[in-house]
């Protein structure tokens, strides 16, 4: 478990404790038949001992997913403007033209090699 995961789990535990004290001994939640079926499926699988464990696992996964998405958003925002056209003069004519040029150079190279291999 890395440090970020550990911090995330600690924060979730703190959140759960605050929710417990805010709502008292427990809370009543209405769920759909489909959600109940999914919960029972998880309990019957033997991976979880209680509905609390299923929900804690689901909330942890959700928080982890949201944290990853936030880190990705921050990375994208931080890298905005990193690409500069002047650093890539080979792409001035567009990427398609550059790819055609590279392929043509490769074909020329292959033909020269083949000419040297064939006895004349």
Helices and strands as residue ranges (DSSP letters): H 3-23, H 33-45, H 51-79, G 85-87, G 89-91, H 95-117
